[in-house]
Structure formats: structure tokens, C-alpha cells
């Protein structure tokens, strides 16, 4: 499970005195386990995405060079742990089974909804903007 990978990496970071990595992994583990629910891969991935988004937003307004460097290090660690998202071309290929439904939708919004529903049922984790681009490609 992904939570075990986080814990293993956190302990390795502790032993190697990589405090930024250790702290961001500890934060992520705490985010996942604090509710007392099972630490499923889906919950871990959601927590990782939440932390990436939060750090990206903070990075946009940060002015302290030390803070910027720490945020960039944290983002690097978090992104390594996230599953690779498919490219637009890969998404177009994955959406082939529902291409007719996407083309027949009333607009890009409903078409993207069809695509997202299909991808979710196929357990594919994809970014919204990439899915929207794939939908526009299929509809053109």
C-alpha cells in the first residue's frame, strides 16, 4: 500500500537527516490517518494531491528564498509519490469506447462529465484540464 511507502520513505529521510522530506511525509501520513479510517491508496493519493495544490498556491505568493526552496523540495517529494497522469493523447485512446457518447453530448461540459465518469469507473486518475483537452480533441 502507498501508506507503507510513505512511512518507509519518512524513516529513511529521518535517518539521512533530510528534514524537509521527513516533515512533508509526516504531514501527509497525519492527513491520511487522523480520521481513524483505513489508509487506502485512494485516500493517500487524495492527500498527496491536496498537499501539492496547497504548496503550489503558497509558492505563488512566497517571497522568502528559504521558504521557496523548501516548498520546491516538498513539491518534488510529493510529485514523486503521485501516480503518473496519462497524457492527452493517452486519454484520447482510453476514451475510445465512449467517443460516440462524448461527441453526442450537448456541449463540452457534459462531454467532459461522460469522460470523467468513464475514467473513474476504469480507475484512471487524470487531471481535469487534460481530460477537457482530450474531450475537445475527440469533439473536433
N, C-alpha and C positions, 0 to 999 in steps of 0.2 A: 504494500500500500504506500501511497505517496507520503502519508504522515510519518511512516517509518524512515523514509528517505530524508525528510526534513530533520528528524531527530538525529539521524546518523551524521548528516552534514553539520548540524549545530554542534554536536560533540567534537567533531573533527575541527571545526572552527575554534572551539574553546581551547583545544589542545595546541593549536597553531597560533594562538593569540590574535585571531582575526576578529576583532571586537565588532566591527560593523556588520559582518556576515552573521556572527553569532546573535547579535541583537535583533536583526530583521527576521531571522529564522525563529527566534524565541517569540517575537511578536506574532508571527504567522501561526505558530503552534498554539499560542494562547488564544488567538482569534478563533481557531477551529475547535479547541477543546473546552472553552469556558462555559458553553451552554450545557455541557454534560452529555451531548448527543454523540453518536458514533462519528468518528473522523473519517468519513468516506472520501474517496478520491474527488468526488464532485464538490464536496464542501471545502476540501483543501484547495482545489483549483479556484473555486469562487473567492476564497480568502486571498489567494495569491493575486488574482485579478484586481480585487478591491485595493490591496496594498499598492499594486503597480499604478492604478489610477490615482490614488491618493498622493503617491510620491511624484507622479508626473505633474499633478496640479501644484504641489508645493514647489517643485523645481522651477515652474514658470515664474513664480513670484520671489524666489530666493535671491538674495543679493550677497550673502556671505560666502566667500570662496570655499571655506571648510565645509559648510552645510551643503553646498552644491556638489562637492566631491563625494561626501558621504551619501547623498541621495543617489548619485550616479552609481556608486558601488552597490547600494541596496537594490537599485533597479536591475543591475546586471545579475545579481544573485537571484532575484525573483524571476526574471525572464528565463534564466537557465532552467528553472523548475517547471515552468509552464509548458504544456504540450504545444508543439509547433502547429500553428494555424495554417489551414490549406490556403494556397494562392487563389487568385480569382479564376485562373484557367482550371485549376483542380476543382474548384467549386462548380464551375460550368459543367465539367464532366460528371461530377457527383449528382448534379441536379437533372441529368438527362431523363431519369424516369418520370419526373414531374414537369418536364419542359412544356408540355402542352397546356397543363394547368396554369403555369406561370404566364405563358403567352396569352391565355384566355382570361386572365384576371382583369378587373376593371381599371386598374392603374398600378403604378409601381409599388405603392404601399401594400395593397392586398397581395400582389405577386411576391413581394418580399416575405409577407406572412406565410404564404404557401411554402416558400423555400425554407424559411426558418423552422417551420413545423416539421418538414421532411428531414432536415439536417438533425434536428433534435431527436427525432424518432430513430435516426440512424446513428445516434450517439457521436455526432461530429461536432466538435467545438470550433465555431468560426466567428470571426469578428463581424459585427453588423455592417460596417462600411464595405467590407469585402463581399459580403452576401449581396448587398444592394448593387454593387458594381456587376457582379455575376448575373443578377436578375436583369439589369439594363442590357447586358450583353446578349442574354437569351431573348429579350423582347425586341431587340433591334433587327 
